[in-house]
Amino acid sequence: MNKKTLLSAMLALCLAADHTFAQAPAAELPGFAAYADPVEEGVDINYNNGVIHWTGNSNTINFYFHAATTGPLKVALLAKADASSKVSVSVNGVEKTVSIPNNNDYINIPVLQTNIKKPGFYCVSLKGVEKTGSVYADVKAVSLTGAATKDIQFNAKPWRRAASVHLNYPVPEGKNVEWFYGEIKVPEGEDKLGTYFMSCGFHRGYFGMQVNSPTERRIIFSVWDAGGEPEERSKVKYEDQVVMLAKGDSVDASGFGGEGTGGHSHWVYNWKAGESYRFLMHSVPTGNTTTYTAYFYVPEHKEWKLIASFRAPKDGKYMGHLYSFLENFSFENGHLGRKGYFGNHWIKTNTGEWIELTKAKFSNDATARAKDRLDYGGGSENGWFYLWNSGFKPANAQYGDQFERPATGTPPTIVLPQF
């Protein structure tokens, strides 16, 4: 290469670098991934149009992101209004009130600039200030530009739930799990609406407790059908369907679909945060079927209650793949942190041997593996395993991490009711 050609090549590289530097990285936080605090009232978070019908100013509309790079950050709104209005926008300690003009189409409205000084989670908060029409604004997205958007992470999908996290309990090789026992304790304030704390999961089903509404909580036990139908139980052949054999007093039982299909049972019970609850699973294989029975210990009555018993086809084995999990199943509050303690898990084999499960392997769901959400974790503390998700704080565990809790050495004493 001659000197002239080399000089031209170097000049081209410099111009390319200049151009790259001039084109500031950009990101659009979609309106459909926003959250309203304290509740989603006076506003709708819509899959197609983002933030719409924003008529009330008793809450804030929040957009979360994780900045991996420091530097300047410019914020703009992709918004419109049916009449002129004003909205307050704040992020990283900087706040500005911006006017939203009357417009039929979404327009880009520059708002403010701030400087991100350290990596971490941040929130762009919108608050209605003044409106002359019916809404403060329809917000399609929050636009971010600047050096701080390099390697930025945010949820680009309308799936606003937190990542589900699991504890997987290894069983000694060659042991048949006839009984599976576990306990759950949820700290006060961590029992958010739309949360399932699952104690005793196995290859065919799951058993735990759930927060369904401000006035209703449940103990839930379900077993999956054979055949793998993902949505509609009416499409499952009879020979592939789980059959209910028995259920406890006041327990509701039916089929379910939408996330696989199977037999579902639940008992409405007002369990309380801060207290420990006990769960017990039993499996009896017969031919190519297995009967799974769930019992819950009712502390007020000081006795075990039958939840339900299901016969699962195309099975014929004892329980395997033992695990616990923490799930957020509501979209509206997928930003709120929740935490549960899981502990004192034991198995009893078909030969009558009690074995304590003191080790667990951490795993998570597709939401975490796709890095749509980074706020989750688990570990061991105060003699319990624990799991947490959401709250937009850094993960403290990664897929495959191993946890261990101290052994108690004392198997549970169980006296089941006689029928």
Secondary structure, 3 states (H helix, E strand, C coil): CCHHHHHHHHHHHHHHHHHHHHCCCEEEEEHHHCEEECCCCCCEEECCCEEECCCCCCCEEEEEEEECCCEEEEEEEEEEECCCEEEEEEECCEEEEEEECECCCCEEEEEEEEEECCCEEEEEEEEEEEECCCCCCEEEEEEEECHHHCCCECCCCCCCCCCCEEEEECCCCCCCEEEEEEEEECCCCCCCCCEEEEEEEECCEEEEEEEEECCEEEEEEEEECCCCCCCCHHHCCHHHCCEEEEECCCCEEEEECCCCCEEEEEEECCCCCCCEEEEEEEEEEECCEEEEEEEEEECCCCEEEEEEEEEECCCCCCECCEEEEEEECCCCCCCCCEEEEEEEEEEEECCCCEEECCEEEEEECHHHHCCCCCCEEEEEECCEEEEEECCCCCCCCCCCCEEECCCCCCCCCCCCCCC
